[in-house]
Amino acid sequence: MRFTNADGTFAPRPGVNLTGESFDLDLRTMPGHQRCVAQVVATNGYHTSYVQTPPFRLPPRPPHLLPGATDGPVLHAQGSSPQHGPLTGGALSWLVDGAETGVTGGSFDVRGTGPGTHVLAVRAKDPDGLDGTLTLGAYDGATGLRLPPAGEL
């Protein structure tokens, strides 16, 4: 089973080496575009054939964020767009207490936030303008270390 959007940026293979008579393709995980197609490719080792769906539209999906260790004082995160792949550099930005910091890229030193408790988040923005934000938690600005959630010690 293959899937592709018209950009051809990704051709996920959601089903490989299938032996059953049916397969459910979860379109919620596939990259969006105006013209997407799914293909079923079958072979017996000698003959190969395929069938393709008519083009169909899927809405674009927002970026995903994958944080590194969140204990601090230096935080790391990666971004990925279902339509465009890895997001790096200026596509990643860091937020302190809900406000943009002007810091971009995959790492952020919490000790630069200043004294006090601060809530940190990271945002990824793809070339289409879609974004995703992940709140990482509350941090002590002086030490840069993550604070336990309220009520936990």
Residue pairs with C-beta under 8 A, 6 or more apart in sequence:
1 13
1 14
1 15
1 16
1 18
1 23
1 25
1 38
1 39
1 40
1 41
2 11
2 12
2 13
2 38
2 39
2 40
2 41
3 11
3 12
3 13
3 14
3 25
3 30
3 36
3 37
3 38
3 39
4 10
4 11
4 12
4 36
4 37
4 39
5 30
5 31
5 32
5 33
5 35
5 36
5 58
5 83
6 33
6 34
6 35
6 36
6 55
7 33
7 83
9 31
9 83
9 84
9 85
10 31
10 82
10 83
10 85
12 30
12 31
14 25
14 26
14 29
14 30
15 23
15 25
23 40
25 38
27 58
29 82
30 36
30 58
30 61
30 82
31 58
31 60
31 61
31 82
31 83
32 57
32 58
32 59
32 60
32 61
32 82
32 83
33 57
33 58
33 60
33 83
34 57
35 55
35 56
35 57
36 55
36 56
36 57
36 58
37 52
37 53
37 54
37 55
37 56
38 52
38 53
39 50
39 51
39 52
39 53
40 50
40 51
41 48
41 49
41 50
42 48
42 49
42 50
43 49
60 82
60 83
60 128
60 130
61 81
61 82
61 83
61 130
62 126
62 130
62 131
62 132
63 79
63 80
63 81
63 82
63 87
63 91
63 124
63 125
63 126
63 130
63 131
63 132
64 79
64 80
64 81
64 82
64 124
64 132
65 77
65 78
65 79
65 80
65 122
65 123
65 124
65 132
65 133
65 134
66 77
66 78
66 79
66 80
67 75
67 76
67 77
67 122
67 134
67 136
68 75
68 76
68 77
68 78
69 75
69 76
70 136
70 137
70 146
71 145
71 146
72 110
72 139
72 140
72 143
72 144
72 145
72 146
73 109
73 110
73 111
73 143
73 144
73 145
74 107
74 108
74 109
74 110
74 144
75 94
75 107
75 108
75 109
75 110
75 120
75 122
75 136
76 106
76 107
77 92
77 106
77 107
77 122
77 124
77 134
78 86
78 87
78 88
78 92
78 106
79 86
79 87
79 88
79 91
79 92
79 122
79 124
79 132
80 86
80 87
80 124
81 87
81 124
81 126
81 127
81 128
81 130
83 126
83 128
84 126
84 127
84 128
87 124
87 125
87 126
88 105
88 106
89 104
89 105
90 104
90 105
91 104
91 124
91 125
91 126
92 104
92 105
92 106
92 122
92 123
92 124
93 100
93 101
93 103
93 104
93 122
93 123
93 125
94 100
94 101
94 103
94 104
94 108
94 120
94 121
94 122
94 123
95 101
95 120
95 121
95 122
95 123
95 133
96 113
96 118
96 119
96 120
97 118
97 119
98 119
98 121
101 108
101 113
103 112
108 120
108 122
109 144
110 118
110 120
110 139
110 140
110 141
110 144
110 145
111 141
111 142
111 143
111 144
113 120
113 139
113 141
114 141
115 141
115 142
116 140
116 141
117 138
117 139
117 140
117 141
117 147
118 138
118 139
118 141
119 135
119 137
119 138
119 139
120 135
120 136
120 137
120 138
120 139
121 133
121 134
121 135
121 136
122 133
122 134
122 136
123 131
123 132
123 133
123 134
124 131
124 132
124 133
125 131
136 146
137 146
137 147
137 149
138 146
138 147
138 149
139 145
139 146
139 147
140 147
